[in-house]
Amino acid sequence: MSNENPRDPLHGVTLEQIVTRLESHYGWDGLAQRIDINCFKKDQSIKSSLKFLRRTQWARDKVERLYVATFHH
């Protein structure tokens, strides 16, 4: 998703802000139920999640879609 369009719900939102807000809303277990990745199931931390998501585009796409679906109806 492009972060260049101001109408984009992700415009100006960092990956860290996305993960932090989703974790606050769903908790790690809730995130793991919605997106099946180990950083949400085992090594549950913002730092480990960011490291994985920055390297793994398909997982980042899923996290971004969940964020938009959750907070931008």
C-alpha contacts under 8 A as a table, 3 or more apart, distances in Angstrom:
res1	aa1	res2	aa2	distance
1	M	10	L	7.87
1	M	61	D	7.64
2	S	5	N	6.79
2	S	8	D	7.33
2	S	10	L	7.90
2	S	11	H	7.72
3	N	6	P	7.60
3	N	8	D	6.63
3	N	10	L	6.10
3	N	11	H	4.59
3	N	12	G	6.82
4	E	8	D	7.65
4	E	11	H	6.48
5	N	8	D	5.27
5	N	11	H	6.46
6	P	9	P	7.62
6	P	11	H	5.61
7	R	11	H	7.22
8	D	11	H	5.27
9	P	68	V	6.63
9	P	72	H	6.96
10	L	13	V	5.30
10	L	14	T	7.96
10	L	64	E	7.78
10	L	68	V	7.53
13	V	17	Q	6.31
13	V	18	I	6.92
14	T	17	Q	5.14
14	T	18	I	6.36
15	L	18	I	5.00
15	L	19	V	6.21
15	L	50	L	7.18
16	E	19	V	5.27
16	E	20	T	5.97
16	E	46	I	7.32
16	E	50	L	6.67
17	Q	20	T	5.12
17	Q	21	R	5.99
18	I	21	R	5.35
18	I	22	L	6.13
18	I	63	V	7.91
18	I	64	E	7.33
18	I	67	Y	6.57
19	V	22	L	5.18
19	V	23	E	5.99
19	V	46	I	6.82
19	V	49	S	7.70
19	V	50	L	7.72
19	V	63	V	7.66
20	T	23	E	5.19
20	T	24	S	6.17
20	T	46	I	6.79
21	R	24	S	5.09
21	R	25	H	6.17
22	L	25	H	5.03
22	L	26	Y	5.90
22	L	27	G	7.34
22	L	31	L	7.45
22	L	67	Y	6.65
23	E	26	Y	5.34
23	E	27	G	4.56
23	E	28	W	5.84
23	E	31	L	6.90
24	S	27	G	5.68
26	Y	29	D	7.37
26	Y	30	G	4.81
26	Y	31	L	5.92
27	G	30	G	5.28
27	G	31	L	6.27
28	W	31	L	5.10
28	W	32	A	6.11
28	W	40	F	5.56
28	W	41	K	6.94
28	W	44	Q	6.59
29	D	32	A	5.01
29	D	33	Q	6.24
29	D	40	F	7.06
29	D	41	K	6.72
30	G	33	Q	5.14
30	G	34	R	6.43
31	L	34	R	5.12
31	L	35	I	5.87
31	L	40	F	6.24
32	A	35	I	5.13
32	A	36	D	5.27
32	A	37	I	6.55
32	A	38	N	7.83
32	A	40	F	4.98
32	A	41	K	5.45
33	Q	36	D	6.37
35	I	40	F	7.84
35	I	62	K	7.17
35	I	63	V	7.49
36	D	40	F	7.47
36	D	41	K	7.65
37	I	40	F	5.76
37	I	41	K	6.59
37	I	59	A	7.70
38	N	41	K	4.77
38	N	42	K	5.51
38	N	43	D	6.91
39	C	42	K	5.76
39	C	43	D	5.07
39	C	44	Q	5.58
39	C	45	S	7.32
39	C	48	S	6.26
39	C	49	S	5.27
39	C	52	F	7.30
40	F	43	D	6.78
40	F	44	Q	5.34
40	F	45	S	7.78
40	F	49	S	7.08
41	K	44	Q	6.37
43	D	48	S	6.74
44	Q	48	S	7.11
44	Q	49	S	7.35
45	S	48	S	5.42
45	S	49	S	6.15
46	I	49	S	5.13
46	I	50	L	6.06
47	K	50	L	5.25
47	K	51	K	6.26
48	S	51	K	5.13
48	S	52	F	6.28
49	S	52	F	5.25
49	S	53	L	5.97
50	L	53	L	5.09
50	L	54	R	5.90
51	K	54	R	5.48
51	K	55	R	6.67
52	F	55	R	5.37
52	F	56	T	6.06
53	L	56	T	5.01
53	L	57	Q	6.66
53	L	59	A	6.09
53	L	60	R	5.03
54	R	57	Q	6.99
54	R	60	R	7.09
56	T	59	A	5.64
56	T	60	R	6.31
57	Q	60	R	4.96
57	Q	61	D	6.04
58	W	61	D	5.13
58	W	62	K	6.46
59	A	62	K	5.12
59	A	63	V	6.31
60	R	63	V	5.06
60	R	64	E	6.09
61	D	64	E	5.12
61	D	65	R	6.12
62	K	65	R	5.10
62	K	66	L	6.15
63	V	66	L	5.11
63	V	67	Y	6.19
64	E	67	Y	5.05
64	E	68	V	6.26
65	R	68	V	5.16
65	R	69	A	6.04
66	L	69	A	5.04
66	L	70	T	5.92
67	Y	70	T	5.16
67	Y	71	F	5.98
67	Y	72	H	7.69
68	V	71	F	5.47
68	V	72	H	5.04
68	V	73	H	7.29
69	A	72	H	5.78
69	A	73	H	5.90
70	T	73	H	6.75
